[in-house]
Every structure is written in structure tokens, then in C-alpha cells.
Amino acid sequence: VSATTSQGANGYYIDLLTDGVRFSDGALMGWATNDRSEGQITLDLGAVRDVNRIDLYPSGDVFEYGRTFPADLTISISEDGKTWTTAVPGPQYLHAYVELPQPSRYVRAIVTTDKKYVLYINEFFVLGVGDKPDWVQDWQPTVEKADIMFISTHPDDEVLWFGGLLPLYAGEQKKDVLVINAVYAHYYRRQE
């Protein structure tokens, strides 16, 4: 694993980027840039491998989770570390699970935003061909026409006040459900 910058203190270390721990835990927070410059992470898989997806997790505790996860990120792949192909433009969700178009040895994530902030990422998984692990969330684009639109002011309102109807309608009955969390000017849950 290499990066353009690495904080290397306060619980943010580059070796935590690939330790298999998806969420920040106490003093171990993940990886962070050491300044407000462009963040870039490159993973060397050791050989060209049949990989088809990456999975990124933002860093932070319950109050800060995802605050500085990049809104604009580009994923590139390479077989030799010199010639790069843009695999996909950046994720549009707080937690990113993106497809890769071809086998590669190197996988790189580059922040492409004009905003200058310290970048925090907890985990960077590269997944091989095969079944998606059950712990991976695969966010879907917003439907253009929903069967049900649910608007809440808190992320847990659906369970507390409506008894968990979303799993019934979206999961079992396969309805197109749009959930809107009315959280004013906040960085978390921006994927919904």
C-alpha cells in the first residue's frame, strides 16, 4: 500500500487501510492524509489478478463517520503501475462498492475534488471474481418513479414509528421504495 501522504499518528496509519477492519475502533481509526492536499492511495496486489470490485469504508466514530469521505473520487487500474485506465468515476455514496472492468495488479483511488480537506478512509478492499460478501452494501441509484416514498427526520424513524415496513415492501414485495432522511446540511447519510 502506498499513498501520496499519510498522517502516521493519532490512530491513522497506512497499514490500517488494509487490515480487514471495516469500521473505526477506539484508537485505531484507519488512514488519513497528513495535510489538505490531493489524496491518492495505490494498492499493489503483487500480480495481475481477476478482481472485479473494490469496497471503500470511511473513517470516523459515530459522530464523525464519513465526514471527510470524498464526494469526488476516481478509481484507476493498471497491470504495470505505469499505464493507468480509469475504471470508474467516483462513488456517489458514503460507502463505495464499485465494479472494475478488467483484471489488474494495481488499484488506485484519487480524490478529484477542488475541496481541500484531510481525507480519512478506514478500509480499502479489493474483491475477486465470485459472490459478493454478505457484509457489502451495494447502493443503487435513486429510482425515477417510486411505489412508496418514505420521508423521515431521523434515520431510525422508519423502525421506531412504522415497525420496519421497508424490509416488507422493498425486500419481500420488491417495490421501488425511496427513502428521504430530512437531515439539514449534514455530512452523514448523504448516500440516501
Secondary structure, 3 states (H helix, E strand, C coil): CEECCCCCECCECHHHHHCCCCCCECCECEEECCCCCCCEEEEEEEEEECEEEEEEEECCCCCCCCCCCCCCEEEEEECCCCCCEEEECCCCCCCEEEECCCCEEEEEEEECCCCCCCCEEEEEEEEECCCCCCCCCCCCCCCCCCCEEEEECCCCHHHHHHCCHHHHHHHHCCCCEEEEECCCCCCCCCCC
